[in-house]
Amino acid sequence: MEQEKLLSYKGRKSGRPLSKAKNEVLNKILKTNSVTADKINSNFFFNRSYYPLSLEIGSGSGEFIVSEAIKNPNKGFFAVEQYINGIASLSSKINQKNINNIKFFPGDVTKILYLLPQNIFDCIYLLFPDPWPKIKHHKRRIIQKEIIDIFSKLLINNGILWFVSDDKDYCRHTLLHFQKHPSFKWTAQRREDWLLKPKTWVDTRYEIKAKKRGISPIFLKFIKSKPL
Ligand SMILES: C[S@@+](CC[C@H](N)C(=O)[O-])C[C@H]1O[C@@H](n2cnc3c(N)ncnc32)[C@H](O)[C@@H]1O
């Protein structure tokens, strides 16, 4: 499938205008921590002192990746987010906490998925990806066969993909896709394995929203058990 046909993404790219101060921090951090598609293509963007690498797609305001980066100062973290207000919030956190082990791509993930080096990530996080509930919009979901093939290539052997959502239909869709896929295995053995998240994880903004509505998110953990 051609790259531009991979996903027909129609989500928000910007929201409220940024304050002058937030804009200044954003521009500063864009220079030091963001990567452009051509840089990904030619050479990878972390020096080898940060290893292994994890990828978060749709990092929102960045609370999860920032918390993980602080807890794991020797690991490298790569965030992809196309909502500029989210990138601005992530940049403020990077700036305030002086974080060196996060790089990010401020744009649509489908523009770079093909460019990322293979066998490089030990973990991919998809935390509350847009559920696109209407059937006619399911083609916009990030979980589809062609993208799972790419996830398999990006992950090292025994690498982990986390999919977290408060949308039961999207979880069902995801389980069906991964169970059919030759490269991945669902790791759950008992109910708690998909009802509870690792104890060290912080709540993301969308997780807090779900809990306020009385909905318990579902945590699906898949392991790359075989290369494609
Ligand atoms: C529902 S929000 C969840 C944000 C965050 N992970 C959380 O749990 O609070 C989904 C995020 O994915 C981002 N997103 C959706 N499609 C994307 C794409 N194709 N490329 C990059 N980011 C995308 C949206 O902009 C949004 O910030």
The ligand as an ORCA input file, in Angstrom:
! r2SCAN-3c Opt
* xyz 0 1
  C      -7.276     10.693     21.823
  S      -5.769     11.527     21.773
  C      -4.783     10.681     23.001
  C      -3.604     11.496     23.459
  C      -2.736     10.837     24.550
  N      -2.113      9.626     24.069
  C      -3.541     10.568     25.798
  O      -3.722      9.387     26.133
  O      -3.959     11.532     26.449
  C      -5.082     10.910     20.260
  C      -3.853     11.680     19.833
  O      -3.312     11.099     18.661
  C      -2.932     12.134     17.761
  N      -2.951     11.585     16.402
  C      -4.002     11.000     15.793
  N      -3.667     10.608     14.545
  C      -2.371     10.953     14.361
  C      -1.477     10.832     13.264
  N      -1.858     10.273     12.119
  N      -0.214     11.292     13.416
  C       0.175     11.868     14.584
  N      -0.639     12.028     15.656
  C      -1.901     11.577     15.542
  C      -4.004     13.204     17.976
  O      -3.581     14.479     17.532
  C      -4.189     13.131     19.486
  O      -3.307     13.967     20.193
*
